[in-house]
Structure formats: C-alpha cells, structure tokens
C-alpha cells in the first residue's frame, strides 16, 4: 500500500470553499473513479491554518497514475472545479508526497 499525502495551501479565507468543494463535489467524483481516501485534516493549533491535509490510498503508483489521470481529465470535474473558482482561485499551491510505511508503522 502506498499513501499519498496532499497538502492544499489555500488563498487566505478560502479554506471553507475548499472544504465545501470536497464535501459536495470531489468525494463523489473520487468514488466514481475508484479513488480511496484515508482521511482529511485541518490544523487545529499551529501554523498553516489555511491548509487542508489529506491521505489517499493506492495499491501501486501505476494505479495512482491511471485513476488520478482519469479523474483530473473528467469533464464533469473540470466544469465543477471552474464553477467553484468563478470568484477566484481557491488553492494557492499544492504539495504532494508518496509515503512508504516503515517496518514499525501501524498503518501499512
């Protein structure tokens, strides 16, 4: 199992818009494309309180490339993403990392 950590750094004040987009649009499209999430987090205490952190689960990098590629090119996603950004950009920048568990990790 490979986990992908994605961090979305929002334009100041736009984190609620990003959360709404995930809840009402993105998660349904991920289900359609077979993308599995392990969890979402925001910062309760600490820096980056305008960021959304989440983990995706993949069986392999090949699975990730295939499923993520079909998701980002889905005309429904492209249209709905554009609609949510009609008042301006939501995400300032994205970081992503592919994580491999250590031998002692509870989550494998």
C-alpha positions in Angstrom: 0.0 0.0 0.0 1.2 3.5 -0.9 -0.1 6.6 0.7 -0.1 9.9 -1.0 -0.1 13.0 1.3 -1.5 16.0 -0.3 -1.4 19.5 1.2 -3.6 22.2 -0.3 -2.5 25.7 0.8 -5.5 27.9 0.3 -5.7 31.5 -0.7 -6.4 33.3 2.7 -10.1 33.0 3.6 -10.9 30.3 1.0 -10.5 27.1 3.1 -14.2 26.9 3.8 -14.8 27.0 0.0 -12.3 24.1 -0.5 -13.9 22.0 2.3 -17.3 22.6 0.6 -15.9 21.5 -2.8 -14.5 18.3 -1.3 -17.8 17.5 0.6 -20.2 18.3 -2.3 -18.2 17.5 -5.5 -14.8 15.9 -5.2 -15.6 12.9 -3.0 -18.4 11.8 -5.3 -16.2 12.0 -8.3 -13.4 10.1 -6.5 -15.9 7.4 -5.8 -16.8 7.3 -9.5 -13.1 6.9 -10.3 -12.2 4.4 -7.5 -10.0 6.8 -5.6 -9.8 5.9 -1.9 -9.2 8.5 0.8 -7.7 7.6 4.3 -8.6 10.9 5.9 -8.7 14.7 5.9 -7.3 17.1 8.4 -7.1 20.8 9.1 -4.7 22.5 11.6 -6.4 23.0 15.0 -3.3 24.5 16.7 -0.1 25.5 14.9 0.9 27.1 11.6 -0.8 26.7 8.3 -4.4 27.1 9.5 -5.4 27.9 5.9 -4.3 24.4 4.7 -6.1 21.1 4.1 -4.1 17.9 4.6 -5.3 14.5 3.3 -4.1 11.0 2.5 -5.0 8.9 -0.4 -4.5 5.1 -0.6 -3.0 3.4 -3.6 -2.1 -0.2 -4.3 0.7 1.0 -6.6 2.0 4.0 -8.4 0.5 2.6 -11.6 -2.9 2.6 -10.0 -2.4 6.1 -8.9 -1.4 7.3 -12.4 -4.4 5.6 -14.1 -7.1 6.7 -11.6 -5.8 10.2 -10.9 -5.3 10.8 -14.6 -8.9 9.9 -15.5 -10.2 12.0 -12.5 -8.3 15.2 -13.5 -9.4 14.9 -17.1 -13.1 14.1 -16.3 -15.2 16.8 -18.0 -17.5 16.9 -15.0 -14.6 17.6 -12.6 -13.2 20.3 -14.9 -16.6 22.1 -15.2 -17.4 21.9 -11.5 -13.9 23.0 -10.4 -14.2 26.0 -12.7 -17.6 26.8 -11.3 -16.3 26.8 -7.7 -13.5 29.2 -8.8 -15.7 31.7 -10.5 -15.0 34.2 -7.7 -11.3 33.5 -7.8 -8.7 30.8 -7.1 -9.2 28.7 -4.0 -5.8 26.9 -3.8 -2.6 28.9 -3.8 -0.3 25.8 -4.1 -0.3 22.1 -3.7 2.3 19.8 -2.2 2.2 16.1 -2.6 4.4 13.2 -1.3 4.2 9.5 -1.8 4.8 7.8 1.6 6.1 4.3 2.2 5.4 2.8 5.7 8.3 1.9 8.0 8.6 -1.6 9.4 7.1 -0.4 12.7 4.2 1.6 11.3 0.7 0.7 12.5 -0.7 1.9 9.1 0.7 -0.2 6.2 
